[in-house]
Amino acid sequence: MSNGYKFLALLKLLRVASVLPVSTASCERGCSQMNLVKNKFRSSLETESLDELMMVNLNGPPLPQFIPSKGIDKWYFSAKTTRHVQGHKRYASDSAFSIRRNRTV
């Protein structure tokens, strides 16, 4: 075995070892989060839905800092047909400004 091959194998081993977790805290945090998300009321969640909910819960902003309007606007205006929001028809051609301006609080 040549010296160059030995060093490449050693380098590969070091790369793998450098990303191994030192503790199981992140795994335990993921399992705890899964138990919070998948409770008795959500016991029939599909794997994809559970994965997405856990991704948001683990990596998303804290709930008080979350501003959903950007995601809602993207969902609302991406429709090819009409959306029914609070019993009112809104059309995809409506602008975000006119909807917000006409909204009463």
KOLVO-487691 format. One record per atom (N, C-alpha, C): x, y, z; atom name; residue in one letter. Coordinates in nm, 4 decimals, decimal comma, padded with zeros to 6 digits. Layout:
N
<node x="X" y="Y" z="Z" site="CA" code="a"/>
...
//
This chain:
105
<node x="00,0851" y="-00,1167" z="00,0000" site="N" code="m"/>
<node x="00,0000" y="00,0000" z="00,0000" site="CA" code="m"/>
<node x="00,0900" y="00,1234" z="00,0000" site="C" code="m"/>
<node x="00,0641" y="00,2149" z="-00,0911" site="N" code="s"/>
<node x="00,1487" y="00,3335" z="-00,1021" site="CA" code="s"/>
<node x="00,1121" y="00,4352" z="00,0062" site="C" code="s"/>
<node x="00,2081" y="00,5244" z="00,0321" site="N" code="n"/>
<node x="00,1855" y="00,6279" z="00,1343" site="CA" code="n"/>
<node x="00,0703" y="00,7207" z="00,0971" site="C" code="n"/>
<node x="00,0558" y="00,7509" z="-00,0323" site="N" code="g"/>
<node x="-00,0524" y="00,8390" z="-00,0763" site="CA" code="g"/>
<node x="-00,1891" y="00,7802" z="-00,0468" site="C" code="g"/>
<node x="-00,2051" y="00,6509" z="-00,0681" site="N" code="y"/>
<node x="-00,3325" y="00,5850" z="-00,0417" site="CA" code="y"/>
<node x="-00,3614" y="00,5812" z="00,1080" site="C" code="y"/>
<node x="-00,2586" y="00,5584" z="00,1900" site="N" code="k"/>
<node x="-00,2760" y="00,5563" z="00,3353" site="CA" code="k"/>
<node x="-00,3266" y="00,6908" z="00,3849" site="C" code="k"/>
<node x="-00,2678" y="00,7986" z="00,3309" site="N" code="f"/>
<node x="-00,3082" y="00,9318" z="00,3756" site="CA" code="f"/>
<node x="-00,4496" y="00,9661" z="00,3285" site="C" code="f"/>
<node x="-00,4885" y="00,9194" z="00,2100" site="N" code="l"/>
<node x="-00,6251" y="00,9438" z="00,1630" site="CA" code="l"/>
<node x="-00,7258" y="00,8698" z="00,2499" site="C" code="l"/>
<node x="-00,6931" y="00,7467" z="00,2873" site="N" code="a"/>
<node x="-00,7826" y="00,6711" z="00,3737" site="CA" code="a"/>
<node x="-00,7921" y="00,7365" z="00,5114" site="C" code="a"/>
<node x="-00,6793" y="00,7854" z="00,5626" site="N" code="l"/>
<node x="-00,6783" y="00,8529" z="00,6919" site="CA" code="l"/>
<node x="-00,7583" y="00,9831" z="00,6855" site="C" code="l"/>
<node x="-00,7455" y="01,0551" z="00,5757" site="N" code="l"/>
<node x="-00,8206" y="01,1794" z="00,5576" site="CA" code="l"/>
<node x="-00,9715" y="01,1512" z="00,5541" site="C" code="l"/>
<node x="-01,0113" y="01,0460" z="00,4850" site="N" code="k"/>
<node x="-01,1517" y="01,0088" z="00,4794" site="CA" code="k"/>
<node x="-01,2031" y="00,9722" z="00,6190" site="C" code="k"/>
<node x="-01,1227" y="00,8984" z="00,6950" site="N" code="l"/>
<node x="-01,1605" y="00,8615" z="00,8309" site="CA" code="l"/>
<node x="-01,1755" y="00,9852" z="00,9191" site="C" code="l"/>
<node x="-01,0866" y="01,0820" z="00,9059" site="N" code="l"/>
<node x="-01,0947" y="01,2051" z="00,9844" site="CA" code="l"/>
<node x="-01,2184" y="01,2870" z="00,9478" site="C" code="l"/>
<node x="-01,2542" y="01,2894" z="00,8201" site="N" code="r"/>
<node x="-01,3746" y="01,3625" z="00,7783" site="CA" code="r"/>
<node x="-01,4998" y="01,3007" z="00,8399" site="C" code="r"/>
<node x="-01,5047" y="01,1680" z="00,8409" site="N" code="v"/>
<node x="-01,6201" y="01,1009" z="00,8998" site="CA" code="v"/>
<node x="-01,6251" y="01,1253" z="01,0498" site="C" code="v"/>
<node x="-01,5104" y="01,1150" z="01,1152" site="N" code="a"/>
<node x="-01,5053" y="01,1327" z="01,2603" site="CA" code="a"/>
<node x="-01,5376" y="01,2759" z="01,3008" site="C" code="a"/>
<node x="-01,5100" y="01,3727" z="01,2156" site="N" code="s"/>
<node x="-01,5326" y="01,5132" z="01,2521" site="CA" code="s"/>
<node x="-01,6808" y="01,5498" z="01,2558" site="C" code="s"/>
<node x="-01,7663" y="01,4721" z="01,1928" site="N" code="v"/>
<node x="-01,9093" y="01,5042" z="01,1922" site="CA" code="v"/>
<node x="-01,9900" y="01,4144" z="01,2855" site="C" code="v"/>
<node x="-01,9268" y="01,3233" z="01,3537" site="N" code="l"/>
<node x="-01,9983" y="01,2390" z="01,4491" site="CA" code="l"/>
<node x="-02,0385" y="01,3215" z="01,5703" site="C" code="l"/>
<node x="-02,1610" y="01,3050" z="01,6190" site="N" code="p"/>
<node x="-02,2012" y="01,3818" z="01,7373" site="CA" code="p"/>
<node x="-02,1253" y="01,3350" z="01,8607" site="C" code="p"/>
<node x="-02,0928" y="01,4321" z="01,9459" site="N" code="v"/>
<node x="-02,0208" y="01,4013" z="02,0686" site="CA" code="v"/>
<node x="-02,1162" y="01,3431" z="02,1720" site="C" code="v"/>
<node x="-02,2412" y="01,3860" z="02,1666" site="N" code="s"/>
<node x="-02,3403" y="01,3355" z="02,2613" site="CA" code="s"/>
<node x="-02,4676" y="01,2990" z="02,1865" site="C" code="s"/>
<node x="-02,5630" y="01,2450" z="02,2580" site="N" code="t"/>
<node x="-02,6904" y="01,2071" z="02,1969" site="CA" code="t"/>
<node x="-02,7982" y="01,3129" z="02,2203" site="C" code="t"/>
<node x="-02,7573" y="01,4326" z="02,2603" site="N" code="a"/>
<node x="-02,8543" y="01,5372" z="02,2938" site="CA" code="a"/>
<node x="-02,9430" y="01,5730" z="02,1750" site="C" code="a"/>
<node x="-02,8846" y="01,5834" z="02,0549" site="N" code="s"/>
<node x="-02,9663" y="01,6208" z="01,9390" site="CA" code="s"/>
<node x="-03,0666" y="01,5109" z="01,9043" site="C" code="s"/>
<node x="-03,0265" y="01,3843" z="01,9189" site="N" code="c"/>
<node x="-03,1200" y="01,2732" z="01,8946" site="CA" code="c"/>
<node x="-03,2322" y="01,2744" z="01,9979" site="C" code="c"/>
<node x="-03,1971" y="01,2986" z="02,1222" site="N" code="e"/>
<node x="-03,2978" y="01,3019" z="02,2287" site="CA" code="e"/>
<node x="-03,3932" y="01,4188" z="02,2098" site="C" code="e"/>
<node x="-03,3399" y="01,5324" z="02,1646" site="N" code="r"/>
<node x="-03,4241" y="01,6488" z="02,1394" site="CA" code="r"/>
<node x="-03,5230" y="01,6190" z="02,0266" site="C" code="r"/>
<node x="-03,4762" y="01,5486" z="01,9227" site="N" code="g"/>
<node x="-03,5641" y="01,5115" z="01,8120" site="CA" code="g"/>
<node x="-03,6738" y="01,4164" z="01,8561" site="C" code="g"/>
<node x="-03,6394" y="01,3190" z="01,9394" site="N" code="c"/>
<node x="-03,7409" y="01,2246" z="01,9887" site="CA" code="c"/>
<node x="-03,8416" y="01,2958" z="02,0785" site="C" code="c"/>
<node x="-03,7947" y="01,3860" z="02,1617" site="N" code="s"/>
<node x="-03,8865" y="01,4609" z="02,2483" site="CA" code="s"/>
<node x="-03,9817" y="01,5464" z="02,1652" site="C" code="s"/>
<node x="-03,9269" y="01,6091" z="02,0612" site="N" code="q"/>
<node x="-04,0100" y="01,6925" z="01,9741" site="CA" code="q"/>
<node x="-04,1129" y="01,6069" z="01,9017" site="C" code="q"/>
<node x="-04,0736" y="01,4868" z="01,8582" site="N" code="m"/>
<node x="-04,1669" y="01,3990" z="01,7903" site="CA" code="m"/>
<node x="-04,2813" y="01,3591" z="01,8833" site="C" code="m"/>
<node x="-04,2500" y="01,3356" z="02,0107" site="N" code="n"/>
<node x="-04,3557" y="01,3010" z="02,1062" site="CA" code="n"/>
<node x="-04,4515" y="01,4169" z="02,1293" site="C" code="n"/>
<node x="-04,4023" y="01,5404" z="02,1189" site="N" code="l"/>
<node x="-04,4898" y="01,6565" z="02,1332" site="CA" code="l"/>
<node x="-04,5773" y="01,6749" z="02,0098" site="C" code="l"/>
<node x="-04,5197" y="01,6527" z="01,8923" site="N" code="v"/>
<node x="-04,5938" y="01,6731" z="01,7677" site="CA" code="v"/>
<node x="-04,6932" y="01,5609" z="01,7438" site="C" code="v"/>
<node x="-04,6482" y="01,4383" z="01,7619" site="N" code="k"/>
<node x="-04,7347" y="01,3227" z="01,7334" site="CA" code="k"/>
<node x="-04,7960" y="01,2726" z="01,8634" site="C" code="k"/>
<node x="-04,9015" y="01,3387" z="01,9051" site="N" code="n"/>
<node x="-04,9702" y="01,3002" z="02,0281" site="CA" code="n"/>
<node x="-05,0915" y="01,2141" z="01,9946" site="C" code="n"/>
<node x="-05,1751" y="01,1873" z="02,0918" site="N" code="k"/>
<node x="-05,2884" y="01,0972" z="02,0680" site="CA" code="k"/>
<node x="-05,3898" y="01,1554" z="01,9705" site="C" code="k"/>
<node x="-05,3922" y="01,2871" z="01,9548" site="N" code="f"/>
<node x="-05,4857" y="01,3495" z="01,8613" site="CA" code="f"/>
<node x="-05,4316" y="01,3455" z="01,7182" site="C" code="f"/>
<node x="-05,3003" y="01,3305" z="01,7042" site="N" code="r"/>
<node x="-05,2373" y="01,3268" z="01,5726" site="CA" code="r"/>
<node x="-05,1700" y="01,1920" z="01,5474" site="C" code="r"/>
<node x="-05,2242" y="01,0878" z="01,5983" site="N" code="s"/>
<node x="-05,1591" y="00,9576" z="01,5901" site="CA" code="s"/>
<node x="-05,1556" y="00,9007" z="01,4487" site="C" code="s"/>
<node x="-05,2379" y="00,9511" z="01,3598" site="N" code="s"/>
<node x="-05,2408" y="00,8971" z="01,2238" site="CA" code="s"/>
<node x="-05,1700" y="00,9878" z="01,1229" site="C" code="s"/>
<node x="-05,0758" y="01,0700" z="01,1685" site="N" code="l"/>
<node x="-05,0006" y="01,1561" z="01,0774" site="CA" code="l"/>
<node x="-04,9176" y="01,0720" z="00,9814" site="C" code="l"/>
<node x="-04,9125" y="01,1145" z="00,8575" site="N" code="e"/>
<node x="-04,8250" y="01,0487" z="00,7614" site="CA" code="e"/>
<node x="-04,6809" y="01,0903" z="00,7890" site="C" code="e"/>
<node x="-04,5884" y="01,0121" z="00,7415" site="N" code="t"/>
<node x="-04,4464" y="01,0381" z="00,7673" site="CA" code="t"/>
<node x="-04,4044" y="01,1745" z="00,7137" site="C" code="t"/>
<node x="-04,4516" y="01,2104" z="00,5948" site="N" code="e"/>
<node x="-04,4147" y="01,3386" z="00,5345" site="CA" code="e"/>
<node x="-04,4657" y="01,4561" z="00,6192" site="C" code="e"/>
<node x="-04,5894" y="01,4470" z="00,6666" site="N" code="s"/>
<node x="-04,6453" y="01,5539" z="00,7496" site="CA" code="s"/>
<node x="-04,5711" y="01,5648" z="00,8818" site="C" code="s"/>
<node x="-04,5409" y="01,4512" z="00,9427" site="N" code="l"/>
<node x="-04,4659" y="01,4514" z="01,0679" site="CA" code="l"/>
<node x="-04,3281" y="01,5119" z="01,0476" site="C" code="l"/>
<node x="-04,2628" y="01,4779" z="00,9376" site="N" code="d"/>
<node x="-04,1308" y="01,5327" z="00,9070" site="CA" code="d"/>
<node x="-04,1365" y="01,6838" z="00,8918" site="C" code="d"/>
<node x="-04,2380" y="01,7344" z="00,8213" site="N" code="e"/>
<node x="-04,2498" y="01,8788" z="00,8002" site="CA" code="e"/>
<node x="-04,2812" y="01,9522" z="00,9298" site="C" code="e"/>
<node x="-04,3704" y="01,8973" z="01,0117" site="N" code="l"/>
<node x="-04,4027" y="01,9606" z="01,1397" site="CA" code="l"/>
<node x="-04,2816" y="01,9630" z="01,2330" site="C" code="l"/>
<node x="-04,2071" y="01,8541" z="01,2348" site="N" code="m"/>
<node x="-04,0875" y="01,8503" z="01,3198" site="CA" code="m"/>
<node x="-03,9810" y="01,9475" z="01,2700" site="C" code="m"/>
<node x="-03,9684" y="01,9601" z="01,1379" site="N" code="m"/>
<node x="-03,8697" y="02,0529" z="01,0814" site="CA" code="m"/>
<node x="-03,9017" y="02,1963" z="01,1237" site="C" code="m"/>
<node x="-04,0284" y="02,2320" z="01,1193" site="N" code="v"/>
<node x="-04,0692" y="02,3668" z="01,1609" site="CA" code="v"/>
<node x="-04,0463" y="02,3854" z="01,3106" site="C" code="v"/>
<node x="-04,0849" y="02,2858" z="01,3900" site="N" code="n"/>
<node x="-04,0705" y="02,2973" z="01,5353" site="CA" code="n"/>
<node x="-03,9254" y="02,3015" z="01,5795" site="C" code="n"/>
<node x="-03,8382" y="02,2274" z="01,5128" site="N" code="l"/>
<node x="-03,6974" y="02,2241" z="01,5532" site="CA" code="l"/>
<node x="-03,6175" y="02,3417" z="01,4984" site="C" code="l"/>
<node x="-03,6493" y="02,3863" z="01,3760" site="N" code="n"/>
<node x="-03,5664" y="02,4870" z="01,3096" site="CA" code="n"/>
<node x="-03,6341" y="02,6215" z="01,2897" site="C" code="n"/>
<node x="-03,7627" y="02,6291" z="01,3152" site="N" code="g"/>
<node x="-03,8354" y="02,7522" z="01,2894" site="CA" code="g"/>
<node x="-03,8132" y="02,8564" z="01,3981" site="C" code="g"/>
<node x="-03,8623" y="02,9779" z="01,3743" site="N" code="p"/>
<node x="-03,8503" y="03,0820" z="01,4760" site="CA" code="p"/>
<node x="-03,9437" y="03,0534" z="01,5928" site="C" code="p"/>
<node x="-03,9174" y="03,1130" z="01,7080" site="N" code="p"/>
<node x="-04,0116" y="03,0978" z="01,8194" site="CA" code="p"/>
<node x="-04,1483" y="03,1521" z="01,7791" site="C" code="p"/>
<node x="-04,2524" y="03,0921" z="01,8294" site="N" code="l"/>
<node x="-04,3881" y="03,1261" z="01,7885" site="CA" code="l"/>
<node x="-04,4216" y="03,2750" z="01,8019" site="C" code="l"/>
<node x="-04,3823" y="03,3449" z="01,9097" site="N" code="p"/>
<node x="-04,4151" y="03,4876" z="01,9171" site="CA" code="p"/>
<node x="-04,3492" y="03,5713" z="01,8071" site="C" code="p"/>
<node x="-04,2383" y="03,5233" z="01,7511" site="N" code="q"/>
<node x="-04,1680" y="03,5984" z="01,6469" site="CA" code="q"/>
<node x="-04,2114" y="03,5587" z="01,5057" site="C" code="q"/>
<node x="-04,2937" y="03,4562" z="01,4934" site="N" code="f"/>
<node x="-04,3344" y="03,4070" z="01,3626" site="CA" code="f"/>
<node x="-04,4399" y="03,4981" z="01,3023" site="C" code="f"/>
<node x="-04,4178" y="03,5396" z="01,1780" site="N" code="i"/>
<node x="-04,5125" y="03,6241" z="01,1055" site="CA" code="i"/>
<node x="-04,5583" y="03,5451" z="00,9831" site="C" code="i"/>
<node x="-04,6802" y="03,4910" z="00,9866" site="N" code="p"/>
<node x="-04,7238" y="03,4004" z="00,8802" site="CA" code="p"/>
<node x="-04,7714" y="03,4679" z="00,7522" site="C" code="p"/>
<node x="-04,7808" y="03,5995" z="00,7475" site="N" code="s"/>
<node x="-04,8434" y="03,6659" z="00,6321" site="CA" code="s"/>
<node x="-04,7702" y="03,6371" z="00,5012" site="C" code="s"/>
<node x="-04,6381" y="03,6241" z="00,5028" site="N" code="k"/>
<node x="-04,5643" y="03,5978" z="00,3796" site="CA" code="k"/>
<node x="-04,6022" y="03,4611" z="00,3223" site="C" code="k"/>
<node x="-04,6080" y="03,3596" z="00,4066" site="N" code="g"/>
<node x="-04,6464" y="03,2270" z="00,3602" site="CA" code="g"/>
<node x="-04,7913" y="03,2206" z="00,3176" site="C" code="g"/>
<node x="-04,8770" y="03,2898" z="00,3902" site="N" code="i"/>
<node x="-05,0192" y="03,2916" z="00,3548" site="CA" code="i"/>
<node x="-05,0391" y="03,3593" z="00,2206" site="C" code="i"/>
<node x="-04,9714" y="03,4719" z="00,1987" site="N" code="d"/>
<node x="-04,9828" y="03,5410" z="00,0696" site="CA" code="d"/>
<node x="-04,9339" y="03,4522" z="-00,0441" site="C" code="d"/>
<node x="-04,8234" y="03,3815" z="-00,0215" site="N" code="k"/>
<node x="-04,7713" y="03,2924" z="-00,1257" site="CA" code="k"/>
<node x="-04,8729" y="03,1834" z="-00,1578" site="C" code="k"/>
<node x="-04,9317" y="03,1237" z="-00,0552" site="N" code="w"/>
<node x="-05,0332" y="03,0206" z="-00,0762" site="CA" code="w"/>
<node x="-05,1562" y="03,0783" z="-00,1441" site="C" code="w"/>
<node x="-05,2006" y="03,1939" z="-00,0961" site="N" code="y"/>
<node x="-05,3250" y="03,2532" z="-00,1430" site="CA" code="y"/>
<node x="-05,3158" y="03,2947" z="-00,2895" site="C" code="y"/>
<node x="-05,2060" y="03,3599" z="-00,3270" site="N" code="f"/>
<node x="-05,1944" y="03,4138" z="-00,4614" site="CA" code="f"/>
<node x="-05,1367" y="03,3137" z="-00,5613" site="C" code="f"/>
<node x="-05,1002" y="03,1945" z="-00,5163" site="N" code="s"/>
<node x="-05,0514" y="03,0930" z="-00,6087" site="CA" code="s"/>
<node x="-05,1652" y="03,0103" z="-00,6677" site="C" code="s"/>
<node x="-05,2864" y="03,0342" z="-00,6254" site="N" code="a"/>
<node x="-05,4011" y="02,9545" z="-00,6706" site="CA" code="a"/>
<node x="-05,4364" y="02,9886" z="-00,8148" site="C" code="a"/>
<node x="-05,4719" y="02,8854" z="-00,8879" site="N" code="k"/>
<node x="-05,5185" y="02,9058" z="-01,0247" site="CA" code="k"/>
<node x="-05,6695" y="02,9276" z="-01,0265" site="C" code="k"/>
<node x="-05,7350" y="02,8942" z="-00,9167" site="N" code="t"/>
<node x="-05,8794" y="02,9134" z="-00,9037" site="CA" code="t"/>
<node x="-05,9041" y="03,0064" z="-00,7855" site="C" code="t"/>
<node x="-06,0294" y="03,0275" z="-00,7537" site="N" code="t"/>
<node x="-06,0623" y="03,1177" z="-00,6438" site="CA" code="t"/>
<node x="-06,0361" y="03,0513" z="-00,5096" site="C" code="t"/>
<node x="-06,0056" y="03,1307" z="-00,4119" site="N" code="r"/>
<node x="-05,9922" y="03,0843" z="-00,2743" site="CA" code="r"/>
<node x="-06,1112" y="03,1373" z="-00,1962" site="C" code="r"/>
<node x="-06,1620" y="03,0595" z="-00,1048" site="N" code="h"/>
<node x="-06,2714" y="03,1016" z="-00,0189" site="CA" code="h"/>
<node x="-06,2140" y="03,1240" z="00,1203" site="C" code="h"/>
<node x="-06,2072" y="03,2498" z="00,1600" site="N" code="v"/>
<node x="-06,1524" y="03,2851" z="00,2898" site="CA" code="v"/>
<node x="-06,2632" y="03,3486" z="00,3722" site="C" code="v"/>
<node x="-06,2933" y="03,2918" z="00,4854" site="N" code="q"/>
<node x="-06,3972" y="03,3399" z="00,5763" site="CA" code="q"/>
<node x="-06,5295" y="03,3609" z="00,5032" site="C" code="q"/>
<node x="-06,5630" y="03,2679" z="00,4135" site="N" code="g"/>
<node x="-06,6905" y="03,2737" z="00,3450" site="CA" code="g"/>
<node x="-06,6970" y="03,3705" z="00,2293" site="C" code="g"/>
<node x="-06,5876" y="03,4385" z="00,1973" site="N" code="h"/>
<node x="-06,5862" y="03,5342" z="00,0874" site="CA" code="h"/>
<node x="-06,4993" y="03,4810" z="-00,0245" site="C" code="h"/>
<node x="-06,5462" y="03,5002" z="-00,1477" site="N" code="k"/>
<node x="-06,4641" y="03,4599" z="-00,2613" site="CA" code="k"/>
<node x="-06,3596" y="03,5674" z="-00,2858" site="C" code="k"/>
<node x="-06,2386" y="03,5231" z="-00,2995" site="N" code="r"/>
<node x="-06,1309" y="03,6141" z="-00,3395" site="CA" code="r"/>
<node x="-06,0658" y="03,5516" z="-00,4610" site="C" code="r"/>
<node x="-06,0258" y="03,6308" z="-00,5538" site="N" code="y"/>
<node x="-05,9692" y="03,5798" z="-00,6770" site="CA" code="y"/>
<node x="-05,8183" y="03,5980" z="-00,6767" site="C" code="y"/>
<node x="-05,7513" y="03,5089" z="-00,7464" site="N" code="a"/>
<node x="-05,6054" y="03,5131" z="-00,7512" site="CA" code="a"/>
<node x="-05,5557" y="03,6432" z="-00,8133" site="C" code="a"/>
<node x="-05,6380" y="03,7105" z="-00,8919" site="N" code="s"/>
<node x="-05,5966" y="03,8349" z="-00,9560" site="CA" code="s"/>
<node x="-05,6032" y="03,9546" z="-00,8603" site="C" code="s"/>
<node x="-05,6682" y="03,9394" z="-00,7454" site="N" code="d"/>
<node x="-05,6735" y="04,0481" z="-00,6471" site="CA" code="d"/>
<node x="-05,5336" y="04,0760" z="-00,5958" site="C" code="d"/>
<node x="-05,5042" y="04,2017" z="-00,5736" site="N" code="s"/>
<node x="-05,3717" y="04,2336" z="-00,5208" site="CA" code="s"/>
<node x="-05,3721" y="04,2221" z="-00,3692" site="C" code="s"/>
<node x="-05,2566" y="04,1977" z="-00,3137" site="N" code="a"/>
<node x="-05,2443" y="04,1854" z="-00,1683" site="CA" code="a"/>
<node x="-05,2816" y="04,3171" z="-00,1021" site="C" code="a"/>
<node x="-05,2491" y="04,4279" z="-00,1674" site="N" code="f"/>
<node x="-05,2784" y="04,5583" z="-00,1093" site="CA" code="f"/>
<node x="-05,4284" y="04,5803" z="-00,0970" site="C" code="f"/>
<node x="-05,5028" y="04,5475" z="-00,2019" site="N" code="s"/>
<node x="-05,6472" y="04,5728" z="-00,1973" site="CA" code="s"/>
<node x="-05,7149" y="04,4831" z="-00,0950" site="C" code="s"/>
<node x="-05,6661" y="04,3622" z="-00,0776" site="N" code="i"/>
<node x="-05,7254" y="04,2726" z="00,0221" site="CA" code="i"/>
<node x="-05,6971" y="04,3252" z="00,1625" site="C" code="i"/>
<node x="-05,5747" y="04,3666" z="00,1884" site="N" code="r"/>
<node x="-05,5402" y="04,4187" z="00,3204" site="CA" code="r"/>
<node x="-05,6116" y="04,5500" z="00,3475" site="C" code="r"/>
<node x="-05,6250" y="04,6334" z="00,2464" site="N" code="r"/>
<node x="-05,6873" y="04,7645" z="00,2632" site="CA" code="r"/>
<node x="-05,8361" y="04,7502" z="00,2958" site="C" code="r"/>
<node x="-05,9038" y="04,6532" z="00,2345" site="N" code="n"/>
<node x="-06,0472" y="04,6340" z="00,2555" site="CA" code="n"/>
<node x="-06,0786" y="04,5517" z="00,3797" site="C" code="n"/>
<node x="-05,9782" y="04,4949" z="00,4411" site="N" code="r"/>
<node x="-05,9989" y="04,4099" z="00,5569" site="CA" code="r"/>
<node x="-06,0359" y="04,4971" z="00,6773" site="C" code="r"/>
<node x="-06,1391" y="04,4608" z="00,7483" site="N" code="t"/>
<node x="-06,1771" y="04,5345" z="00,8682" site="CA" code="t"/>
<node x="-06,1342" y="04,4571" z="00,9899" site="C" code="t"/>
<node x="-06,0888" y="04,5271" z="01,0907" site="N" code="v"/>
<node x="-06,0396" y="04,4622" z="01,2125" site="CA" code="v"/>
<node x="-06,1390" y="04,4839" z="01,3234" site="C" code="v"/>
//
